[in-house]
């Protein structure tokens, strides 16, 4: 078993404390399509968001620690998807700024991200563009001493709630990133689709949005390096969220099986049920070990170990789907009740296999890498 350091254990305790505080109203929070004020307050008071911002700008460490972020997300997701998303997106939404922003821009925004005084957003996908981000049509042009952004972004997490969006654009023959404040003239936001797992989601329209050149992130035409860096740090933390959800589903079904009798004995004494529980326990522990190892590797060299982060994401999210499905089956008709915790976990598990790299896209990429480089 991967052994967490004392520092990571302490961080885990803090995250579990926040998760426990949110648990009594997690059903309510997970239905929110805007920032839940009490979740935001609890997360702010915990100081956990400092772990997704560099120390120079109010964060916890000089270099972000993917294992620390993973440990936090595992604990938060076991309680509430809204809580996990609010924490995780502070990092995902701001990392392009941390890695490619000017000192002035970082000094203005990142301390606010760390304190949750500003909500971060990442605008990548478009109405006709999902995984194939090289096909984006939102454009950036230079007009005198201003950058002008035109186009649409779709299915954007924190859309409408974010104070800024790190936005992927087409610039000439390349792709660039630019920070667009949420209140920029010409930027309008409409509510996003009504998902099976409610989520802060928006559709963004950029109509001649003008920002100063200092809002450019990274080098012109080289945005994909920033995105790869973001994925290298945060993809494995989505896998950790899946572990937390799977653990919660297993605990829910185990409690049910221990308390309910059928045919004169507890459900846990029925072979088919006990085997499902044992298989789920095995899946959770295997996923956790994989995620922790991949996160530790990412700490040392995020880009060099992106393959492991991708594998961990595939393994953990697919395992979570299997565990929550078995858990519902174990609970029988009680698992089918609308509004129950297991139903909420079942719905929240499904998006994990799609965002930040759909299973099929990641497997295709891994297959190409394996064919090209082998297994060593």
N, C-alpha and C positions, 0 to 999 in steps of 0.2 A: 504493500500500500504506500502511496506517495505521502510523505510526512510533511505537513505544513510547519513552517517556522513559528516560533512564539509570536512574532509580529503579525504574521498572517492569521494565527489563531485569535489574537486579540481583535483584529479587524473583523474576523468572522463573528465574534461575540457582539460587537457593535452593530453589525449589519442585521444579525438575528434579533437584536433588541428593537431596531426600527421595524423589522418585519412583524414582530409580535405586536407592536403598537398599532400597526396598520390592519392586522388580521381581523379585529372586530368589525371593521367597515370595509373590508376588501371587496366584498360583493358590490357595494356602492361605488367604490373607486374604480373598479374594473369595468363599470358601465359608462364612465365619464369619457366624453370626447373633447374635453378641455382640461386644463391642469386642475387637479383636485387640490384645493387650498390647504387642507390638513395634511395631505401626503407631502406637499411641497414644504410645509413648515417642519414636519418631522425630519424630512431628508435634509433640509437646510441646517437644522439644529444639530444633526448628527455629525456634520462636517465630512461626510463620505464623499461628496462631489469634489473635494480637494484632491482625491486620488486620480482624477482624470485631467488634471491641469498641471503643467510643470511648476516646480517650486518657485521659480523666478516670478511667477504671476499669481501667487497665492495658493499654489498646490502643495502637495505632500512631498514629492520627490523630484529630483532633477530630471530623471527619465521615467516615464510612465511604466508601471509594473503590471503587465497583463495578468499575472497570477493574482495580485491583490484585487484587481477589478473583477476577475472571474469569481473569486471567493465571495465578494460582495454581491454580485449578480445572482449567484446560486442561492444565497440566503434570501434576497429580496423577492426573487421569482417564486419561491416556495410559498410566499404569502400573497403577492399581488403583481399581476402583469403591468398594471399602471405604475406601480412603484418601481419595478425593474426598468421599464421603458424610460421613465423620467430620469433615473440615474444614468442608465446606459447612453441615452442620447445626449447627455451633457458632454460625454466624451466623443462619441461618434460624430456629433454635429460640430464640435469645435476643433477636432484634431487637425484638420487641414489648415486652420488658423494657427494652431500651435506650431505646426511644421513649416508653414510657408508664409505666414503673415509678417508684415513689417513690425518693428518694435512698437511703434505708436499704436498700431491696431491691436496688437496683443495686449499691451498695457491697458488699453481702454476696455476690452471685452473679457479677457480671460479671468481676471479677478471676480468679475460678476458671474461668470460661469461657475467658478469654484464655490461661490456663496449662494448660488441659485437666485441671484438678483437678475440674471438674464437667462432665458431659455434658448438653447442652441438648436439649430436645424441644419440638415444636409439635403440639398435639392439636387438629385441626380436623375431620377426616372421621369419619363414624359408619357403623354397619352399613348404614343405608339412605340415607346422604347422602354424595355424592362432590363433584362440581363445584358443586352447588346448595347452598352453605353457609348460605343464609338458611333452609334447612329443618332446621337442627340442632335436636335435641330435648333435649340435655343442658342442665340448668337451673342457674341460680344464684339463690338466695334469701337475703335478709338476715334473720338471726335474732339479735336483740340486737346484740352487738358482734362477731358472726362472719358470714362468708360461707359458705353451704352449697352444695356442688356435688353434683348427682345426674345419672347418665346413663352412656352408653357412648361410647367413641371407638374407631375401627377403622382398621386399616392405618396405625398410627402409627410413623413412623421413629424409631428409638432407643427404642421402647417396651420397657420392662424394663431398659434400660441408662441412661436419662436420670436425672439428679439432680433435675430439675424439668421441668414441662410448662407452657408458655404455652397456656392452654386456652380455646377458643371456647365460649361458653355463651349460652343464651337467658335474658334477664332481662326479665320483663314483656313489653312489646311490642317490645323492642329486643334487641341482641346485645352482649355484653360479653366482656372477656378477664380471666382471672384466672390467677395463677401458683400451681400446685399442686406442692409438693415431692414427689419420687418416693417418699418414705417416709411420706407423710401417712396417718394412720389412715383406713380406709375406701376407700383406693385399692388396687385389685388389678390385676395384669397377667398376661395369658396370652400364650403365644407366638402370633405372627401366622401368616398363611398361608405355605406353602412356595412361594416364588416361583421362576420360572425363572432369575432372577438373584438369588441369595441376598442377604439384606438383614436388618439389625437391625429387626425389625418386631414390634409388639405390639398386643394388644387390651386397652384400658383400661376398667375399671369403677369408677365413682365412686358409692359408697354412703354418702351423708350425709357427704361429706368436708368438714371444717371448716377454714377458714383465716382469719386476721385480715383486717380491711378494708385493711390496708397491702399485701395481695397483689393487690389490684385493679390492672389495667393500663389506663391511659387513663380516659376518661370513661364512666360507666354508659350502656349502650345504644348506644355509638358505636364498637364494636370494629372495624367494617369499615374505618375510617380507618387503624387500626394494621395490618390485613392488607394494605391497599393499599400502605402504606409499605414493608412487608416485601417484597412482590412487586416494587415499583419498584426496590429495591436488589438483590434476589437472583435475580429471574427470568432476567435476562440472563446470570448466572453459570452457570445450567444450560446455556444455549446454549454457553458456553465449554467446559463439560465434554464436550458433544457434539463440539466441534471436536477436543479432545484425543483422544477415542476414535476419531474418523474418521482422524486423523493416524496413530494406532497401527495401525489396520487397513490403511491404505494402505502403511505401511512394511513390515508383515508380508507382504502380497501381492507387493509389489515385490521384496523379498528372495527370495521363492520363485520369482518369474518370472525373475529374473536368474540363479538357480542351477540351474534345471531346463531340460533340453532335450527337445524333441519334434520329430519330423520333421527331425532333423539340425540344429536351430538352437535358440537360447534362446527361451523363451516370449515374451520381450520383443520378439522380431522377428516375432512373429505379429500381424498387423494387428488382429484382433479383441481380443486380449489387451492390446496396447499402447494401444489406444483406450480400453478400460475403465480402465486405469491413468491415462491422461491426463485422462479425464473426472472420475475421483475426485480427482485433484490439483486440477483446476479447482474442483470442489465444495468441497474443504477450504479452499482459499485464499479463495474467495468468502465462505464462511461465517465464516472468521476475520476478514476485513475488516469484515463486517457487525457481528459481535459486538463487536469492539474499538470501532467507531464508536458503537454503541448504548450500550456501557458508559461511554464517555467522555461521552456526552450525559446518561446517568443520574447521573454524578458531579456535573454542574452543576445538574440539576433532575430528580430521580428520578421524581416523580409526573407532571411535565410531559412526560416522554418515555417513559411506560410503553408507549405504542403501539409505539415502536421496539424496546423490550425484548421485547415479545410477538412482533413480527415476527422478530426475531433468534432467539428461542427456537423458533419454528415452522421457520424456514429451516434452522437448524443441526441440529436434531434429526432432521428429515426427511432432510437431506443425509447425516447420519451413518448413518442406516438404509440409504440407497442405497449409500453407500461400503462399508460392511461387507458388504452382500450381494454387491456386485461383487467384493469381495476374496475371499470364499468361493468364488465362481464361478471366479475366476482360479486359485485353488489346487486346483480340481478335487476329487478324492477326498480329498486331504490336508486340505482345508478342512472336511470332514465328520467328522473324528476327534474323538470325545468326549474332553475334557480338553485339547485343543489351545488355544493362545492365541487363535486366530481364533474358535473356538467360544465362548470366554469373552467375547470382545468382542461377538460376535453377540448373545448373551443380554443383556449389559449395555446394549446399544444400545436394546433394546426399551422398557424403562421410561422412557427419556428423553422419549418422545413422549406420555407419560401424566401424570407427576407435575408439580406446580407449573404446571398449566395444560395440559390435553390439547389436541392440535393442533386438533381440531374446535371446542372451546370457544373457544379463542383466535381462530380464524378467524371464528367467528360474531360475537364481540365486535368484532373489527377491521372486519368488514363493516358492522356497525351504525354504528361510529364514522366510517367512510368515507362512508356515505350521509348522515350528519348534518353532518359538518364538511368533507367534500371531501378533497383530497389536499394541501392547503397549510395 
